[in-house]
Amino acid sequence: MATFRLDDRRRRSAVRRRLHLVRGSLDANLALFTDWLISVALCLALALVLPMPSMPVSLAALLSLAGFVWLGQAITRAGPPADSPHLTAWDAALLSFAASFGVQAAAHLGAFES
């Protein structure tokens, strides 16, 4: 007589397997995005200490530096930048560089002038 095993992974339906993969990917995305937000908050806190005329330039420089740190982590620890189902350190580096370029563009358009 055959026994019914609850932990048999082969008997899981395709939908449950897909949901399990999506949930794991969402957890990984949330973890990486949280780490990136913490690095941006640190850059912003360091830039806010400086006087207002130099704040946009220093914030853009700090965000670029954070981008290079994320890029270094991506090169040494992460795999190739393509074919990943979730966010990687490559994406965090691109987000940091994009934030830096956004701050530079906002400063050029006069968003930080009082």
Residue, then its C-alpha position, 0 to 999 in steps of 0.5 A: m500500500a502506498t503512503f501519502r507523504l506531506d513533504d514530497r516536493r514532486r507532488r506540489s502543484a505548478v501553481r504552488r511552486r511558482l508562488h514559492l519562487v515569486r515569494g522568495s524573489l519578493d523577499a530578496n527584492l525587499a532586502l536589497f531595496t531596504d539595504w539600498l535605501i539605508s545607504v541613500a539615507l546615510c548619504l543624505a544624512l552626511a550631505l545635510v550636515l554640510p552648508m546649503p551651497s555645497m549640499p547638492v554637489s556633496l550629495a551627488a558625490l556621495l551617491s556616486l560613491a555609494g554606486f561604486v561601492w555597490l558596483g564593487q560588491a556586484i563584481t566581487r559577490a554577485g553573479p552576472p547581471a543578466d538572467s536574475p529573477h530578483l534585484t541584485a547588487w548590479d541593480a542597486a549600483l544603477l539605482s545609486f548612479a541614477a539618484s546621483f544623476g537626478v540630484q545633479a540635474a535637479a541642482h542644475l535646474g535650480a531646485f536647491e536654491s533658496 
